[in-house]
Amino acid sequence: MEPFSYTKVRDVRAAVAAGRRGGRFIAGGTTLVDLMRETVERPGSVVDISALPLRDITVTPGGGMRIGALVRMADTAADPRVRSAFPVIGEALELSASAQLRNMATIGGNIMQRTRCTYFRDVTANCGKRAPGAGCAALDGYNRGHAILGGSAACVATHPSDVAVAFAALEATVRLLGPDGERTVPFSGFLLQPGSTPDREQALRPGELITAVEIPAYPRPLRSGYLKVRDRQSYEFALTSAAVALQVQGGVIRVAKVAAGGVGTVPWKLPAVERHLLGKRPSESLWSEAAQRAADGARPLRHNGFKVELLKRTVERQLRVVGGTR
């Protein structure tokens, strides 16, 4: 581990000032500390924000929700308001990491976590996320766990977060505080596809701090859930996953929100699936037809072509579960 300075701040303005000077924010530390040990990350300054007052979960007008950036994953999953209004969030969190990590890791840190790509974490391998312009060893390497959606010649690493898939499906927004004040960014625009700049992973400005994630209000009743497919049932990242939220009124689907994980360089919204569902009556054939659109635009690599069919089956199964026709 390289030498670094450590500062603990107790108010958000001090945090922003320290971030503007180049400090890296740390709270639970479940990702950054590992990367520092492996010399993948070498920050000169670490800013401990764990004492900031960003630990509240609030129901917003109309039935939406605001989750503070420093709320622990375990506390979010266990909150009865989250479990009642947006089960997809709680289920995604409970299928993440291990119980010990969920007791430490925060919501803000979870969506900021970096990829688990082997080549990214191997400092001897070519990786444009670590070293801009270095290329992507995964393209010609072993890429079974890599992205079939949103990749580029510079990077095909998947985003590892489960709850980020739920946030993408629900069209959340990220609240930020920086040197120029507060702003909100749609979740769909917060995590960035790699393009030619894979080292730029979030739409953050220098010194900006995540203060909360907000979920909009939806018509009720809203049914939702999360399904994760992985090589083992404990402490494993997704090969593919599906976050689904549906509102059915008068026997017709009025709201359809669907996103996938484990297959994209960012949590992958599935608008073609959503469009196929809207205005139709739930049925077994409808779920199957809609799921066939889940892999639109997929570009499989040498070792991960199986993800195309696996994604379709995962989305179809979760549509059945949430739609109540399983």
C-alpha positions as CSV (number, residue, x, y, z in Angstrom):
1,M,0.0,0.0,0.0
2,E,1.3,3.4,-0.9
3,P,1.6,6.3,1.7
4,F,-1.5,8.6,1.9
5,S,-2.9,11.2,4.2
6,Y,-6.1,10.7,6.1
7,T,-8.7,13.3,7.1
8,K,-12.0,12.8,8.9
9,V,-14.7,15.4,8.2
10,R,-17.9,16.0,10.1
11,D,-19.9,18.3,7.8
12,V,-20.6,18.2,4.1
13,R,-19.0,21.5,3.2
14,A,-15.7,20.3,4.7
15,A,-16.0,17.1,2.7
16,V,-16.6,18.9,-0.5
17,A,-13.6,21.2,0.1
18,A,-11.4,18.2,0.8
19,G,-12.7,16.4,-2.3
20,R,-12.0,19.5,-4.4
21,R,-8.4,19.3,-3.3
22,G,-8.2,15.8,-4.6
23,G,-9.2,13.7,-1.6
24,R,-10.9,10.4,-2.2
25,F,-14.1,9.8,-0.1
26,I,-14.3,6.7,2.0
27,A,-17.1,5.5,4.3
28,G,-17.4,1.7,4.8
29,G,-14.2,1.2,2.8
30,T,-15.3,-2.2,1.5
31,T,-14.1,-1.5,-2.0
32,L,-11.5,1.3,-1.9
33,V,-9.3,-0.3,0.8
34,D,-9.1,-3.5,-1.2
35,L,-8.1,-1.6,-4.3
36,M,-5.5,0.3,-2.3
37,R,-4.0,-2.9,-0.9
38,E,-3.7,-4.3,-4.5
39,T,-2.2,-0.9,-5.7
40,V,-5.0,-0.6,-8.2
41,E,-6.0,2.7,-6.5
42,R,-3.2,4.9,-5.2
43,P,-4.9,8.0,-3.7
44,G,-2.6,10.6,-2.1
45,S,-5.4,11.7,0.3
46,V,-8.3,9.8,1.8
47,V,-11.3,11.7,3.3
48,D,-13.4,9.8,5.8
49,I,-17.0,10.9,5.5
50,S,-18.6,8.3,7.8
51,A,-19.6,10.9,10.3
52,L,-21.6,13.0,7.9
53,P,-25.4,13.3,8.6
54,L,-26.5,11.3,5.5
55,R,-28.0,8.3,7.1
56,D,-31.8,9.0,6.8
57,I,-34.4,7.2,4.8
58,T,-37.3,9.5,4.0
59,V,-40.7,8.9,2.3
60,T,-41.2,11.8,-0.1
61,P,-44.5,13.4,-1.2
62,G,-46.6,11.0,-3.3
63,G,-44.9,7.9,-2.0
64,G,-41.3,8.2,-3.4
65,M,-38.3,7.7,-1.2
66,R,-35.0,9.3,-0.5
67,I,-32.1,7.1,0.8
68,G,-29.1,8.9,2.3
69,A,-25.8,8.1,0.8
70,L,-24.4,6.8,4.1
71,V,-27.2,4.4,5.0
72,R,-25.8,1.0,5.3
73,M,-26.9,-1.7,2.8
74,A,-28.2,-3.9,5.6
75,D,-30.2,-1.1,7.2
76,T,-31.7,-0.1,3.8
77,A,-32.7,-3.7,3.1
78,A,-34.3,-4.1,6.5
79,D,-36.2,-0.9,6.5
80,P,-40.0,-1.7,6.5
81,R,-40.8,1.3,4.3
82,V,-38.3,0.1,1.7
83,R,-39.6,-3.5,1.9
84,S,-43.2,-2.4,1.6
85,A,-42.9,0.3,-1.2
86,F,-40.0,-1.1,-3.2
87,P,-39.2,-4.7,-2.5
88,V,-36.9,-4.8,-5.5
89,I,-34.4,-2.6,-3.6
90,G,-34.4,-4.8,-0.5
91,E,-34.1,-8.0,-2.5
92,A,-31.2,-6.6,-4.6
93,L,-29.3,-5.6,-1.4
94,E,-29.9,-9.0,0.3
95,L,-28.5,-10.8,-2.7
96,S,-25.3,-8.6,-2.6
97,A,-22.0,-9.4,-1.1
98,S,-22.0,-11.0,2.4
99,A,-23.8,-10.2,5.6
100,Q,-20.6,-8.7,7.1
101,L,-20.0,-6.5,4.1
102,R,-23.7,-5.3,4.0
103,N,-23.3,-4.2,7.6
104,M,-20.4,-2.0,6.6
105,A,-21.0,-0.8,3.0
106,T,-23.1,2.2,2.2
107,I,-25.6,2.9,-0.6
108,G,-23.4,5.7,-2.0
109,G,-20.3,3.5,-1.9
110,N,-22.2,0.6,-3.5
111,I,-23.1,2.5,-6.6
112,M,-19.6,4.0,-6.8
113,Q,-17.8,0.6,-6.6
114,R,-15.5,-0.3,-9.4
115,T,-15.6,-3.4,-11.6
116,R,-14.6,-6.9,-10.5
117,C,-13.0,-7.5,-13.9
118,T,-9.9,-9.7,-13.3
119,Y,-7.8,-7.7,-15.7
120,F,-8.7,-4.4,-14.0
121,R,-7.5,-5.8,-10.6
122,D,-4.3,-7.3,-12.1
123,V,-1.9,-4.4,-12.3
124,T,0.2,-6.4,-14.9
125,A,-2.6,-6.6,-17.4
126,N,-3.6,-3.9,-20.0
127,C,-6.6,-2.0,-18.7
128,G,-7.9,1.4,-19.8
129,K,-9.8,1.9,-16.6
130,R,-6.6,1.8,-14.7
131,A,-4.3,3.4,-17.3
132,P,-6.1,5.4,-19.9
133,G,-5.2,4.3,-23.4
134,A,-3.8,1.0,-22.3
135,G,-6.4,-1.1,-24.1
136,C,-8.5,-4.0,-22.8
137,A,-7.0,-7.3,-22.1
138,A,-10.4,-8.9,-21.7
139,L,-11.3,-8.5,-25.4
140,D,-8.9,-11.3,-26.3
141,G,-8.7,-12.9,-22.9
142,Y,-11.1,-14.9,-20.8
143,N,-14.3,-12.9,-21.0
144,R,-17.0,-15.2,-19.7
145,G,-18.2,-12.7,-17.0
146,H,-17.9,-9.6,-19.2
147,A,-20.5,-7.3,-20.9
148,I,-22.6,-8.1,-23.9
149,L,-24.2,-4.7,-23.8
150,G,-22.6,-1.2,-23.8
151,G,-19.0,-2.4,-24.4
152,S,-16.4,-0.7,-26.5
153,A,-12.9,-1.3,-28.0
154,A,-11.6,0.2,-24.8
155,C,-13.6,-1.8,-22.1
156,V,-16.1,-4.6,-21.7
157,A,-16.1,-4.8,-17.9
158,T,-19.5,-5.1,-16.2
159,H,-20.7,-2.9,-13.3
160,P,-20.9,-5.1,-10.2
161,S,-23.7,-3.5,-8.2
162,D,-27.0,-5.2,-7.7
163,V,-28.9,-2.4,-6.1
164,A,-27.8,-0.1,-9.0
165,V,-29.9,-2.4,-11.3
166,A,-33.0,-1.7,-9.1
167,F,-32.3,2.0,-9.1
168,A,-31.9,2.0,-12.9
169,A,-35.2,0.1,-13.3
170,L,-37.0,2.6,-11.0
171,E,-35.5,5.6,-12.8
172,A,-33.9,7.0,-9.6
173,T,-32.0,10.2,-9.4
174,V,-28.7,10.9,-7.6
175,R,-28.4,14.0,-5.4
176,L,-25.0,15.6,-5.4
177,L,-23.3,18.4,-3.5
178,G,-20.2,20.1,-4.9
179,P,-18.3,23.4,-5.0
180,D,-21.0,24.9,-7.2
181,G,-23.9,23.8,-5.0
182,E,-26.5,21.0,-5.3
183,R,-27.7,19.2,-8.4
184,T,-29.5,16.0,-9.3
185,V,-28.5,13.6,-12.1
186,P,-30.8,10.9,-13.5
187,F,-29.4,7.5,-12.6
188,S,-29.4,6.6,-16.2
189,G,-26.8,9.3,-16.8
190,F,-24.8,8.9,-13.6
191,L,-23.0,5.7,-14.4
192,L,-21.2,6.1,-17.7
193,Q,-20.6,3.6,-20.5
194,P,-16.9,3.3,-21.3
195,G,-16.7,4.6,-24.9
196,S,-13.2,5.8,-25.4
197,T,-12.8,7.0,-21.8
198,P,-13.4,3.9,-19.6
199,D,-11.5,5.5,-16.7
200,R,-14.4,8.0,-16.3
201,E,-17.1,6.0,-14.7
202,Q,-19.5,8.5,-13.1
203,A,-20.8,11.9,-14.1
204,L,-19.2,13.5,-11.1
205,R,-17.5,16.9,-11.1
206,P,-14.4,17.6,-9.0
207,G,-15.2,17.6,-5.3
208,E,-18.8,16.4,-5.7
209,L,-20.3,14.2,-3.0
210,I,-23.3,11.9,-3.3
211,T,-25.8,12.9,-0.6
212,A,-28.8,10.7,-1.5
213,V,-30.5,8.5,-4.0
214,E,-34.1,9.4,-4.7
215,I,-36.8,7.0,-6.0
216,P,-39.8,8.7,-7.7
217,A,-43.4,8.1,-6.7
218,Y,-45.3,5.5,-8.7
219,P,-49.0,4.6,-8.9
220,R,-50.1,2.0,-6.4
221,P,-50.1,-0.9,-6.0
222,L,-46.6,-1.4,-7.5
223,R,-45.2,-4.9,-7.5
224,S,-41.5,-5.3,-7.8
225,G,-38.7,-7.9,-7.3
226,Y,-35.1,-8.8,-8.2
227,L,-33.7,-12.0,-9.6
228,K,-30.0,-12.8,-9.7
229,V,-28.4,-15.7,-11.6
230,R,-24.9,-16.6,-10.5
231,D,-22.4,-19.5,-10.4
232,R,-23.1,-20.0,-6.7
233,Q,-25.7,-18.9,-4.2
234,S,-23.5,-17.0,-1.8
235,Y,-21.2,-14.0,-2.2
236,E,-21.0,-14.1,-5.9
237,F,-21.5,-11.5,-8.6
238,A,-24.3,-11.8,-11.2
239,L,-23.9,-13.5,-14.6
240,T,-27.2,-11.8,-15.2
241,S,-30.0,-10.3,-13.1
242,A,-33.4,-8.7,-13.6
243,A,-35.1,-5.9,-11.7
244,V,-38.8,-5.6,-12.5
245,A,-41.5,-3.3,-11.3
246,L,-45.1,-3.5,-12.6
247,Q,-48.4,-1.7,-11.9
248,V,-51.5,-3.4,-13.2
249,Q,-54.8,-1.5,-13.1
250,G,-58.1,-2.7,-14.6
251,G,-56.3,-5.9,-15.8
252,V,-53.9,-3.8,-17.9
253,I,-50.2,-3.0,-17.3
254,R,-49.9,0.7,-16.7
255,V,-46.4,0.9,-15.4
256,A,-43.5,-1.3,-16.5
257,K,-39.9,-0.7,-15.3
258,V,-37.2,-3.3,-16.2
259,A,-33.4,-3.3,-16.0
260,A,-30.7,-6.0,-16.2
261,G,-27.4,-6.5,-14.4
262,G,-24.3,-8.6,-15.0
263,V,-24.6,-8.1,-18.8
264,G,-23.9,-4.4,-19.3
265,T,-21.0,-2.0,-18.7
266,V,-23.6,-0.2,-16.6
267,P,-26.9,-1.4,-15.1
268,W,-28.9,-1.8,-18.3
269,K,-32.4,-0.4,-18.8
270,L,-34.6,-2.4,-21.1
271,P,-36.9,0.1,-22.8
272,A,-37.9,-2.3,-25.6
273,V,-39.2,-4.8,-23.0
274,E,-41.1,-2.0,-21.2
275,R,-42.7,-0.8,-24.4
276,H,-43.9,-4.3,-25.3
277,L,-45.6,-4.7,-21.9
278,L,-47.4,-1.3,-21.6
279,G,-51.1,-1.3,-22.2
280,K,-51.4,-5.1,-22.4
281,R,-52.9,-7.7,-20.2
282,P,-50.6,-10.0,-18.2
283,S,-50.2,-13.4,-19.7
284,E,-47.6,-16.2,-20.1
285,S,-47.2,-15.4,-23.8
286,L,-46.7,-11.7,-23.1
287,W,-43.8,-12.3,-20.7
288,S,-42.1,-14.5,-23.2
289,E,-42.6,-12.1,-26.1
290,A,-41.3,-9.1,-24.0
291,A,-38.3,-11.0,-22.8
292,Q,-37.2,-11.8,-26.3
293,R,-36.3,-8.1,-26.6
294,A,-34.1,-8.0,-23.5
295,A,-30.9,-8.7,-25.5
296,D,-31.5,-6.2,-28.3
297,G,-28.2,-4.8,-29.4
298,A,-26.1,-7.5,-27.6
299,R,-22.6,-8.0,-28.8
300,P,-21.3,-11.2,-27.2
301,L,-17.6,-12.0,-26.9
302,R,-15.8,-15.3,-27.4
303,H,-16.7,-16.8,-24.0
304,N,-20.0,-15.1,-23.0
305,G,-22.4,-15.8,-25.8
306,F,-24.5,-17.9,-23.4
307,K,-25.5,-14.6,-21.6
308,V,-27.8,-13.7,-24.5
309,E,-30.2,-16.5,-23.8
310,L,-29.6,-16.5,-20.1
311,L,-30.7,-12.8,-20.0
312,K,-33.9,-13.5,-21.9
313,R,-34.8,-16.4,-19.6
314,T,-34.0,-14.3,-16.4
315,V,-36.2,-11.4,-17.5
316,E,-39.0,-13.8,-18.5
317,R,-38.9,-15.6,-15.2
318,Q,-38.9,-12.4,-13.2
319,L,-41.8,-10.9,-15.2
320,R,-43.8,-14.0,-14.4
321,V,-43.0,-13.7,-10.7
322,V,-43.7,-10.0,-10.4
323,G,-46.7,-10.2,-12.7
324,G,-48.2,-12.9,-10.5
325,T,-48.6,-15.6,-13.2
326,R,-45.9,-18.0,-12.2
